Amino acid sequence: MLSARSTISTRPTVQPKASFASGRPLVASRQARRSMASRMVTRASDKSAVLEDTRGIIAEQLGKELADVLPESKFVDLGADSLDTVEIMMALEEKFSLQLDEQGAEKIETVQQASDLITKQIDSKRA
């Protein structure tokens, strides 16, 4: 029988599966997750994989078929205006967890140039 002082909690308790010795849950910060993602991209990909991912993002952003987005394709020839180009750069930054250099990004005209800039930034993070 329950007394007036007893309370029943209907709220479930969640116990973390992993924790530090301090007892705090093991949760990576946003910066740590980005760093881990960047290392995974660097280790798991080469220039051709970066190029393929770059082509896919550009095709998606511009509503084009992947087969139409070739390494030598110019953004202008694909129908991109300046706003599209900015959106492409933002999507690439998000995908690869990078902050692209504005001066370098302004000079990009082709899919290959975008891929090369990303590869260069990944390599500089690795060093």
URURJO-V864617 format. One record per pair of residues at least 24 apart in sequence whose ideal C-beta (glycine too) atoms are under 10 Angstrom apart, sorted by sequence separation. I is the first residue (numbers start at 0). J is the second residue. D is the distance in whole Angstrom. If there is no record, write none. Layout:
i: {I,I}
j: {J,J}
d: {D,D}
This chain:
i: {60,84,97,61,88,91,92,95,96,57,60,61,87,91,95,97,57,60,97,59,60,88,92,96,60,84,91,95,56,57,60,56,59,60,56,76,77,57,74,75,76,77,53,56,57,73,74,75,55,56,73,74,72,73,74,53,56,72,73,53,56,71,72,74,52,55,56,70,71,72,73,74,69,70,71,53,69,70,71,49,52,53,68,69,70,52,70,70,49,70,49,44,58,57,40,41,56,40,40,54,57,39,40,53,54,56,57,36,37,38,53,36,37,53,54,33,36,37,50,53,54,35,50,53,33,34,52,53,33,50,51,53,32,33,49,50,53,46,49,50,52,53,30,48,49,47,49,50,46,49,50,46,49,48,46,46,49,45,44,46,46,40,41,44,41,40,41,37,38,41,42,37,40,41,38,37,38,37,34}
j: {84,108,121,86,113,116,117,120,121,83,86,87,113,117,121,123,84,87,124,87,88,116,120,124,89,113,120,124,86,87,90,87,90,91,88,108,109,90,107,108,109,110,87,90,91,107,108,109,90,91,108,109,108,109,110,90,93,109,110,91,94,109,110,112,91,94,95,109,110,111,112,113,109,110,111,94,110,111,112,91,94,95,110,111,112,95,113,114,94,115,95,95,110,110,94,95,110,95,96,110,113,96,97,110,111,113,114,94,95,96,111,95,96,112,113,93,96,97,110,113,114,96,111,114,95,96,114,115,96,113,114,116,96,97,113,114,117,111,114,115,117,118,96,114,115,114,116,117,114,117,118,115,118,118,117,118,121,118,118,121,122,117,118,121,121,121,122,120,121,124,125,121,124,125,124,124,125,125,124}
d: {9,9,7,9,8,9,9,8,10,9,6,8,7,6,7,10,10,5,8,9,10,9,10,9,9,9,10,10,10,6,6,7,8,9,10,9,10,8,8,7,9,8,9,5,8,10,6,10,10,6,5,7,10,5,8,10,9,6,8,6,6,6,5,9,9,9,9,7,7,8,9,8,9,5,6,8,7,4,10,10,6,9,6,9,9,8,10,7,10,10,8,9,9,6,9,9,10,6,7,6,7,9,9,6,10,9,10,9,7,9,9,8,5,10,9,10,5,7,8,5,8,9,7,4,10,8,8,9,4,9,9,9,9,9,9,4,6,10,5,9,8,9,10,10,9,9,10,9,7,5,8,8,5,10,10,5,7,9,9,10,10,9,10,8,5,6,8,9,10,7,9,7,9,5,8,6,8,9,9}
